[in-house]
Amino acid sequence: MESPPGCPISAAVDVLGDRWSLLVLRDVVFGDRRYFRALLTGSVEGIASNILADRLVRLVEAGILTRGTAARGQRARYSLTEAGIQALPIICALGAWGLDWRPGSDGLRRRHQLIRERGLAFIEELMDELRTRHLGAPSKPHDGPGPFERLDAADVP
């Protein structure tokens, strides 16, 4: 059965539904990889350069990322838009599903377990931090380490 025209799920899948787009977003969000070379070399899955270039163009065209202008000899930096930041709960939901139904490395599983245990309030903290990093929003005060520092600490056995 075909999705009806204008179906919100179908429209979202058109932008986020392929493997590489979600993995690029994961690496931008959790790996803070914002340059082509860092995304290419940091991909655990081994994305090919032509596929990465295509997905970056698609994500920019869809309004999920912006591409900063690069001066001569400089590299373009990618940043999340608000729409990209709002995709974080989707990525976290996929991670929670993966915890229950797919195998994975212990360190990365601990990170997603922390996200699941801390719940929506923690995801909101992550989104606020992404707004600071990517959109220049003012930083919100934290009692202790910020949300990404807590995720990094969870990665250590």
Backbone hydrogen bonds, N-H to C=O, Kabsch-Sander energy under -0.5 kcal/mol:
donor,donor_aa,acceptor,acceptor_aa,energy
7,C,4,P,-2.0
11,A,7,C,-2.5
12,A,8,P,-2.2
13,V,9,I,-2.6
14,D,10,S,-2.0
15,V,11,A,-0.9
15,V,12,A,-0.6
16,L,12,A,-3.3
17,G,13,V,-2.2
22,L,18,D,-1.5
23,L,19,R,-2.0
24,V,20,W,-2.6
25,L,21,S,-2.3
26,R,22,L,-2.4
27,D,23,L,-2.2
28,V,24,V,-2.2
29,V,25,L,-2.9
30,F,26,R,-3.0
31,G,26,R,-0.7
31,G,27,D,-0.7
33,R,27,D,-1.9
34,R,32,D,-0.7
36,F,76,A,-0.5
39,L,35,Y,-2.4
40,L,36,F,-2.6
41,T,37,R,-2.9
42,G,38,A,-1.8
43,S,39,L,-0.5
43,S,40,L,-0.6
44,V,42,G,-0.7
46,G,43,S,-1.0
52,L,48,A,-2.6
53,A,49,S,-2.5
54,D,50,N,-2.0
55,R,51,I,-2.7
56,L,52,L,-2.6
57,V,53,A,-2.1
58,R,54,D,-2.5
59,L,55,R,-2.8
60,V,56,L,-2.2
61,E,57,V,-2.9
62,A,58,R,-2.1
63,G,60,V,-1.4
64,I,59,L,-2.6
65,L,59,L,-1.5
66,T,79,S,-2.7
68,G,66,T,-0.6
68,G,77,R,-3.2
71,A,69,T,-0.5
74,Q,71,A,-2.8
78,Y,34,R,-3.5
79,S,66,T,-2.2
81,T,64,I,-2.3
85,I,81,T,-2.4
86,Q,82,E,-2.5
87,A,84,G,-0.9
88,L,85,I,-1.7
90,I,87,A,-0.7
91,I,87,A,-2.0
92,C,88,L,-2.8
93,A,89,P,-2.2
94,L,90,I,-2.2
95,G,91,I,-2.1
96,A,92,C,-2.3
97,W,93,A,-2.2
98,G,94,L,-2.5
99,L,95,G,-1.9
100,D,96,A,-1.4
101,W,97,W,-2.0
102,R,98,G,-2.4
109,R,105,S,-2.3
110,R,106,D,-2.4
111,R,107,G,-1.7
112,H,108,L,-2.0
113,Q,109,R,-2.3
114,L,110,R,-2.3
115,I,111,R,-2.0
116,R,112,H,-2.4
117,E,113,Q,-3.0
118,R,114,L,-2.6
119,G,115,I,-1.6
122,F,118,R,-0.6
122,F,119,G,-0.6
123,I,119,G,-1.8
124,E,120,L,-2.5
125,E,121,A,-1.7
126,L,122,F,-2.5
127,M,123,I,-2.5
128,D,124,E,-2.5
129,E,125,E,-2.3
130,L,126,L,-2.4
131,R,127,M,-2.3
132,T,128,D,-1.7
133,R,129,E,-2.5
134,H,130,L,-3.1
135,L,130,L,-0.5
135,L,131,R,-1.6
136,G,132,T,-0.8
137,A,131,R,-2.0
144,G,142,H,-1.1
150,R,146,G,-2.0
151,L,147,P,-1.8
152,D,148,F,-2.4
153,A,149,E,-2.2
154,A,150,R,-1.6
155,D,151,L,-1.0
155,D,152,D,-0.6
156,V,153,A,-1.0
